[in-house]
Amino acid sequence: MNVGRIASVLHIICASFVLWIVPAHADKCVGQFPVCKTMLLVVKLALFAMVVDFVYRPIITPAKDLFVFRPGYVSHDSARLHIRYSDGGNLELRYKELVPKASLLYQNTGSDDTSIDFANNSPWESAGEFGPPTEDTDYTTTTALLNLQPATRYLVELHSRESTLHTQTVLLGSVEFRTSPLPHQPSRLRFGTGSCIKPNFPYRPSWTPDIYGFASMLDHSDSLDLIMFMGDFIYADVPLYFGPATEDYRRLYRQVYAAQSSRRLLRKVPMLHVYDDHEIKNNWHDQDQPPMGSAMAAYNEYNGLPNPPPAVSGASYYNFTYGNIAFYAWDTRRYRTQWETPNDSGDAAASDEHTMLGQEQKQHFIQWLRDVNHTAAVKFVISSVPVTTGWSNFDSSQDTWRGYPTERAEILNLTQHIPNLFFLSGDRHEMAAVELPSGNIEFSTSPVSQFTFPFVGKFKKDIGGEHTIYYRRPGHVKYGILDVDTESDPDTPRITYSLYTTDVHHGKRPAWVYEAKGASWR
């Protein structure tokens, strides 16, 4: 969204106004009270320092020594682990099952404590040693644990060894995760969803800038199985574009991962990603033209490789299952062409000329629809930009599915026949729940931690065969949590969406809840 840069510019203008204009009107005060001159100088310098800090923090503190250890995609029998470690030395993964004490009842002390025993309930296993990450990948690597048990909680530790001559290792960090149920098994899933974050927005002077949306998510992290993050994890061009080099993008990822709430949240909850325009440049539609290569190199190092395996080698779109719940994550940027204009005919030729998904991804998605139609109880399609046409701000016809009506209609003509299929999206820094013309429901939720723009654009309700269920604009922090239950009644699953914002109940309780009773799907 272009409004991202506008909001940041306004942020700086407002600070500049206070910095220079307001003191100018205080000349009389300075004349009468000389101490005011010193006080105003201090205020000017403080405000100037805040502006510099907000704009140039990634340059000032590039987080070169950042350490990251987090779970990425966790299947029923494996887990991808994302590591950033720059101190050298071989690394070793050790892991163990975390068995509830209740399952060991009367075997040891006879206690009826149902908490988890972290120390004695199962033996440690080693996944072997491997070499340290190198500078070529910004000291990041993604490795996998294999042959795990389904629906089982694990504790994993990362150790370092200075050299093969040292017998002792140093514990660097630990993570927890729970493997998913067996494929096609009825299950319960609780996951977070949202997009768009900027560290330390709204600005607060701090040595350690935080991400306030992640801090709010932490209140619910114990019950989350995963988080689906739908793009704009970094803002490469807001407030300034620092350059097209891979390091310019890497710095921004390091800034996000260095935030305290990021470290605490992501060691507890696996986070999966799609990317959007601000991981590259605003409203990106130039396919593989520079700086796409540099941007995607950094994205893959930090967010792409820990995702589920791509549907096609070298691609970023993917699909996966959690029990009998299926997900498909689109890539809405790499393959998109110029958007349609009002003069485009909308016929078959226009569909080839104006595409968001590209033909290969679209055909793969159509085949996925056939595969999961009667094999998955609930289906989620992840789009970084909204499918609804309700948003009408000045760039929505360039940025969202509103600008690709032919391909959008083609997709909705198919999904209308797929029971219990929902669209999840972000991008607009607002929230809307919309029943699309196909009958599918879309939950579009953002920002997780960014600006809102209260006077730009208008959400048009109930247009083009759509029905708006709920709409909310206010809130610098907004995210959704979905509860999916295919276990209680396997024939008619239940899907509950809860909107959280720190503007309501401080994010402790939902601001809005919608329950959808699923249809028969077999």
C-alpha positions in Angstrom: 0.0 0.0 0.0 1.3 3.5 -0.9 -0.4 4.8 2.3 2.5 3.1 4.2 5.0 5.7 2.9 2.4 8.5 3.3 1.8 7.5 7.0 5.5 7.5 7.7 6.0 10.8 5.9 3.2 12.3 8.0 4.8 10.9 11.1 8.0 12.7 10.3 6.2 15.9 9.2 4.3 16.0 12.5 7.5 15.6 14.5 9.2 18.3 12.3 6.2 20.6 13.0 6.7 20.2 16.7 10.5 20.5 16.3 10.6 23.8 14.4 7.3 25.5 14.0 6.1 25.3 17.6 9.3 26.7 19.1 9.2 29.6 16.7 6.0 30.8 18.4 7.8 30.7 21.7 10.2 33.6 21.0 8.4 35.8 23.5 8.8 33.1 26.2 12.5 32.9 25.3 12.9 36.7 25.6 11.2 36.9 29.0 12.7 33.7 30.4 16.2 32.9 29.0 16.0 29.4 30.5 13.3 28.6 27.9 16.0 28.8 25.1 17.9 26.0 26.7 14.7 24.0 27.3 13.6 24.4 23.7 17.0 23.4 22.4 16.8 20.2 24.4 13.3 19.5 23.1 14.4 20.1 19.5 17.4 17.7 19.9 15.2 15.0 21.6 12.6 15.2 18.8 15.3 15.1 16.2 16.9 12.1 17.8 13.5 10.3 17.8 13.0 11.0 14.1 16.4 9.7 13.3 15.9 6.6 15.5 12.5 5.8 13.9 13.8 6.1 10.3 17.4 4.8 10.6 17.2 2.2 13.4 18.0 -0.7 11.0 21.2 1.1 10.0 22.1 2.2 13.5 21.6 -1.2 15.1 21.9 -3.8 12.3 21.7 -6.8 14.8 24.7 -8.5 13.3 25.0 -10.8 16.3 21.3 -11.9 16.2 20.6 -15.4 17.4 17.4 -17.2 16.1 16.1 -20.6 16.9 12.5 -21.3 16.1 10.2 -24.0 14.7 8.9 -23.5 11.2 6.6 -26.0 9.5 5.7 -29.0 11.7 4.1 -32.0 10.0 2.9 -35.3 11.6 6.3 -36.8 11.4 8.9 -34.0 10.9 9.7 -30.4 11.9 11.7 -27.7 10.2 13.9 -25.6 12.4 15.2 -22.2 11.5 18.5 -21.1 13.0 20.6 -18.0 12.8 24.0 -18.3 14.6 27.1 -16.3 13.8 29.6 -17.4 16.4 31.0 -20.4 14.6 31.5 -24.0 15.9 29.5 -27.1 15.1 25.9 -27.4 16.1 23.9 -30.3 17.5 20.2 -30.8 17.9 18.9 -32.8 20.8 15.2 -33.6 21.3 12.8 -35.5 23.5 9.1 -36.2 23.8 7.2 -34.2 26.5 4.8 -36.7 28.0 2.2 -35.3 30.4 2.7 -36.6 33.9 -0.9 -37.9 33.8 0.2 -40.6 31.4 2.8 -41.7 34.0 0.2 -41.8 36.8 1.2 -44.1 39.7 4.4 -45.2 37.8 6.6 -42.9 40.0 5.2 -40.7 42.8 1.5 -41.4 42.3 0.9 -37.7 41.9 -2.2 -36.6 39.9 -0.4 -33.5 38.6 -1.2 -33.2 34.9 1.5 -30.7 34.0 4.3 -31.6 31.7 7.5 -33.1 33.1 10.4 -31.4 31.3 13.3 -33.4 32.7 12.6 -37.1 33.3 9.7 -38.3 31.2 11.7 -39.4 28.2 15.3 -39.8 27.1 17.2 -37.3 25.0 18.0 -38.2 21.4 20.5 -36.6 19.1 19.9 -35.6 15.6 23.6 -35.4 14.9 26.1 -32.5 14.5 26.3 -30.2 11.5 28.6 -27.3 10.5 27.8 -23.7 11.4 25.9 -21.4 9.1 28.0 -19.2 6.8 28.1 -15.6 5.9 26.8 -16.5 2.4 23.3 -17.1 4.0 23.6 -14.3 6.6 24.5 -17.1 9.1 21.1 -18.7 8.7 20.2 -22.3 8.0 17.1 -24.5 8.1 17.3 -28.1 9.2 14.8 -30.8 9.8 14.0 -33.4 12.5 12.6 -36.5 10.9 10.8 -39.7 12.1 8.8 -38.0 14.8 5.5 -39.3 16.2 2.2 -37.7 15.3 0.3 -35.5 17.7 3.2 -35.5 20.1 4.8 -32.6 21.9 8.6 -32.2 21.7 11.3 -30.2 23.4 14.3 -29.4 21.2 17.7 -28.0 22.3 20.4 -26.4 20.1 23.9 -26.9 21.3 27.2 -25.6 20.0 30.7 -27.2 20.2 33.7 -25.0 19.6 35.7 -27.8 18.0 35.8 -31.5 17.6 38.5 -31.5 20.4 35.9 -30.2 22.9 33.7 -32.8 24.6 31.5 -30.3 26.3 28.8 -28.4 24.4 27.1 -25.1 25.2 23.3 -24.8 25.2 22.2 -22.0 22.9 18.4 -22.2 23.1 15.4 -24.4 23.1 12.0 -24.6 21.4 8.8 -26.5 21.9 6.2 -27.7 19.3 3.5 -30.3 18.8 3.5 -32.5 15.7 0.2 -32.5 13.8 -2.2 -35.4 13.7 -2.0 -38.1 11.1 -3.3 -37.0 7.6 -7.1 -37.3 7.2 -7.6 -37.7 11.0 -10.4 -35.6 12.6 -8.7 -33.0 14.8 -8.9 -29.6 16.5 -6.7 -26.7 15.4 -6.2 -23.3 16.8 -4.1 -20.8 14.8 -3.4 -17.1 14.5 -3.6 -15.1 11.3 -2.7 -11.6 10.2 -0.2 -9.5 8.3 1.8 -6.2 8.3 4.3 -5.4 11.1 6.7 -2.5 11.7 8.9 -2.6 14.8 8.2 0.2 17.2 5.1 1.6 15.5 3.5 3.7 17.0 6.9 5.1 18.0 8.1 4.9 21.5 11.6 5.8 22.6 13.3 2.6 23.6 16.7 0.8 23.5 14.9 -2.3 22.4 12.0 -1.6 20.0 9.2 -4.1 20.2 6.4 -5.4 18.0 3.3 -4.7 19.9 1.1 -7.1 18.0 3.4 -10.0 18.8 3.4 -8.9 22.4 -0.4 -9.2 22.4 -0.3 -12.6 20.7 1.9 -13.8 23.5 -1.2 -13.7 25.8 -2.7 -16.5 23.6 0.5 -18.4 22.6 0.0 -21.3 24.9 -3.1 -22.5 23.0 -1.9 -21.7 19.5 -0.8 -24.6 17.2 0.6 -22.2 14.6 0.5 -18.7 13.2 -0.2 -18.0 9.5 1.5 -14.7 8.6 0.3 -13.3 5.3 2.9 -10.9 4.2 4.5 -7.5 4.8 6.7 -9.0 7.5 9.2 -6.2 6.7 8.7 -2.8 5.0 11.6 -2.4 2.6 10.4 0.9 1.3 8.8 2.5 4.4 9.7 5.1 5.5 12.7 5.0 3.2 14.0 2.5 0.7 17.6 1.9 1.7 18.6 0.0 -1.4 18.3 -3.1 -3.6 21.2 -5.1 -2.1 20.4 -8.4 -0.3 22.0 -7.0 2.9 19.5 -4.1 2.8 16.7 -6.6 3.0 18.5 -8.8 5.5 18.9 -5.9 8.0 15.1 -5.5 8.1 14.5 -9.2 8.9 17.1 -9.1 11.6 15.4 -6.0 13.1 12.1 -7.9 13.3 13.6 -11.1 14.8 15.6 -9.1 17.3 12.4 -7.7 18.9 11.8 -9.2 22.4 8.2 -10.3 21.6 9.4 -11.9 18.4 11.9 -14.0 20.2 9.4 -15.1 22.9 6.5 -15.8 20.6 8.4 -17.6 17.8 10.2 -20.1 20.1 6.8 -21.2 21.3 4.6 -21.1 18.2 5.5 -22.2 14.6 5.0 -19.4 12.2 4.4 -20.0 8.4 4.7 -17.2 5.8 3.7 -15.9 2.5 5.2 -12.7 1.2 3.6 -9.5 -0.2 4.8 -6.3 -1.8 6.7 -4.7 1.0 9.1 -7.6 1.2 10.2 -6.2 -2.2 8.7 -2.8 -3.1 5.3 -1.2 -2.9 2.6 -2.8 -5.2 5.2 -5.1 -6.8 4.1 -6.6 -10.1 7.3 -6.7 -12.1 7.8 -10.5 -11.6 11.5 -11.4 -11.5 12.9 -7.9 -12.4 15.4 -6.5 -9.9 15.3 -6.1 -6.9 13.2 -9.3 -6.8 16.3 -11.6 -6.6 17.8 -9.8 -3.7 14.5 -9.5 -1.9 13.7 -13.2 -2.3 17.2 -14.3 -1.2 16.7 -12.6 2.1 13.0 -13.8 2.4 14.0 -17.4 1.8 16.8 -17.2 4.3 14.6 -16.0 7.1 11.0 -17.0 6.2 10.7 -19.1 3.0 12.9 -22.1 3.7 11.2 -22.9 7.1 7.9 -23.1 5.3 6.3 -26.3 4.0 8.0 -27.7 0.9 7.0 -25.7 -2.2 4.4 -27.2 -4.5 6.9 -26.8 -7.4 10.7 -26.7 -7.1 11.9 -23.1 -6.8 8.4 -21.7 -6.2 7.1 -20.1 -3.0 3.5 -21.3 -3.1 2.7 -24.4 -1.1 0.0 -26.6 0.5 -0.1 -28.7 3.6 -2.5 -30.5 5.9 -3.2 -30.6 9.6 -5.2 -33.8 10.2 -8.1 -33.4 7.8 -7.8 -29.6 7.5 -6.1 -28.5 4.3 -4.2 -25.3 3.5 -3.1 -23.7 0.2 -0.8 -20.6 0.3 -0.7 -18.5 -2.9 2.2 -16.5 -4.2 0.3 -13.4 -5.4 3.4 -11.3 -6.4 5.9 -13.2 -8.5 3.6 -14.2 -11.4 1.2 -11.2 -11.5 1.0 -9.1 -14.6 -0.4 -5.6 -15.2 -3.9 -5.3 -13.6 -7.0 -5.0 -15.7 -8.4 -1.6 -16.6 -12.1 -0.7 -17.1 -11.6 -1.0 -20.8 -10.4 -4.6 -20.7 -12.9 -7.0 -22.2 -12.8 -9.7 -19.4 -12.9 -12.5 -22.0 -10.5 -15.5 -22.2 -7.8 -13.4 -23.9 -7.9 -10.9 -21.0 -7.6 -13.7 -18.5 -4.3 -14.8 -20.1 -3.1 -11.2 -20.2 -4.1 -10.2 -16.7 -3.2 -12.8 -14.1 -2.2 -12.7 -10.4 -1.3 -16.3 -10.0 0.2 -17.2 -13.4 -1.0 -20.3 -15.3 1.3 -22.9 -13.6 0.3 -21.9 -10.1 -3.4 -21.6 -11.0 -3.5 -25.0 -12.6 -1.8 -26.5 -9.5 -4.3 -24.8 -7.3 -7.2 -26.1 -9.4 -5.9 -29.6 -9.0 -5.5 -29.1 -5.3 -9.2 -28.1 -5.1 -10.1 -31.4 -6.8 -7.9 -33.4 -4.4 -9.2 -31.9 -1.2 -12.8 -31.4 -2.2 -14.0 -34.6 -0.4 -10.9 -35.6 1.5 -10.5 -32.5 3.8 -13.3 -31.4 6.1 -12.1 -27.7 6.0 -10.0 -25.9 3.5 -8.2 -22.5 3.9 -6.8 -20.5 1.0 -4.1 -18.0 2.0 -3.9 -14.8 -0.1 -1.6 -11.9 0.8 -4.1 -9.5 -0.7 -7.9 -9.5 -0.2 -10.2 -11.4 -2.6 -13.1 -9.1 -1.7 -13.6 -6.0 -3.9 -14.9 -3.9 -1.0 -11.8 -1.9 -0.6 -11.8 1.1 -2.9 -8.8 3.2 -1.9 -6.7 4.6 -4.6 -4.4 1.6 -5.1 -6.8 -1.2 -4.4 -7.3 -1.8 -8.1 -3.6 -2.3 -8.6 -2.8 -4.1 -5.4 -5.8 -6.5 -4.6 -7.9 -9.0 -6.5 -10.2 -6.1 -7.4 -7.7 -5.4 -10.2 -8.0 -9.0 -11.6 -11.7 -9.6 -11.9 -11.5 -12.1 -14.7 -9.2 -14.5 -12.9 -11.0 -13.9 -9.6 -14.3 -14.9 -11.2 -12.7 -18.0 -12.6 -11.5 -19.0 -9.2 -14.7 -18.3 -7.4 -16.7 -20.2 -10.0 -14.7 -23.3 -8.8 -14.6 -22.6 -5.0 -18.4 -22.2 -4.9 -18.6 -26.0 -5.3 -16.0 -26.7 -2.5 -17.7 -27.2 0.9 -16.1 -25.4 3.9 -13.6 -23.4 2.0 -12.5 -20.1 3.5 -10.1 -17.4 2.3 -7.7 -15.7 4.7 -5.9 -12.5 3.7 -4.3 -9.3 5.0 -2.7 -6.2 3.5 -5.3 -3.4 3.9 -4.6 -2.5 7.6 -8.3 -3.0 8.3 -10.5 -6.0 9.0 -13.4 -7.4 7.1 -15.4 -10.6 7.1 -17.1 -11.0 3.8 -19.3 -13.6 2.2 -18.1 -13.7 -1.4 -20.4 -14.2 -4.5 -19.3 -17.8 -4.4 -20.7 -18.3 -0.9 -17.2 -18.7 0.5 -16.3 -16.5 3.5 -13.1 -14.4 3.6 -11.5 -13.1 6.8 -9.1 -10.3 6.0 -7.2 -9.2 9.0 -4.4 -6.6 9.4 -2.3 -4.9 10.7 -0.7 -7.1 13.3 1.4 -4.1 14.3 1.3 -1.1 12.0 -0.5 2.1 11.2 -4.2 2.6 10.3 -5.3 5.3 7.9 -8.7 6.6 9.0 -9.4 9.1 6.3 -8.2 7.4 3.1 -10.6 5.3 1.0 -13.9 3.6 2.0 -14.9 0.0 2.3 -17.9 -0.5 0.1 -20.3 -3.0 1.7 -22.5 -5.5 -0.2 -21.3 -4.8 -3.7 -20.8 -7.2 -6.7 -22.8 -10.0 -5.0 -20.8 -9.8 -1.8 -22.3 -9.6 1.7 -20.3 -7.8 4.4 -20.6 -9.7 7.7 -18.4 -7.4 9.7 -15.9 -4.5 9.1 -13.5 -2.7 11.4 -11.0 0.1 10.6 -9.6 1.3 13.9 -6.7 -0.5 15.7 -2.9 -0.4 15.3 -3.0 -4.1 16.4 -5.5 -6.5 14.9 -5.2 -10.2 14.3 -7.5 -13.2 14.1 -7.5 -16.5 15.9 -9.4 -19.4 14.2 -10.6 -22.5 16.1 -11.4 -25.4 13.8 -13.1 -28.5 15.2 -13.5 -31.5 12.8 -13.5 -33.9 15.7 -16.8 -33.3 17.7 -18.9 -33.9 14.6 -16.8 -35.2 11.7 -19.6 -34.7 9.2 -20.2 -31.0 10.0 -17.1 -29.2 11.2 -17.2 -26.0 13.2 -15.1 -22.9 12.4 -14.9 -20.0 14.8 -13.1 -16.8 13.9 -12.2 -14.3 16.8 -10.9 -10.8 16.1 -8.4 -9.4 18.7 -7.4 -5.8 18.9 -5.6 -3.9 21.7 -8.3 -1.2 21.4 -10.9 -3.6 22.9 -10.3 -5.5 26.2 -6.6 -4.7 25.7 -6.4 -7.7 23.3 -7.2 -10.1 26.2 -10.6 -11.1 24.9 -12.1 -11.0 21.4 -13.5 -7.8 20.0 -15.8 -9.8 17.6 -16.5 -13.5 17.2 -18.1 -15.3 14.2 -19.0 -19.0 14.2 -19.6 -20.9 11.0 -21.2 -24.3 11.1 -19.7 -26.3 8.4 -21.6 -28.2 5.7 -21.5 -31.9 4.9 -18.3 -32.5 3.0 -17.8 -36.2 2.3 
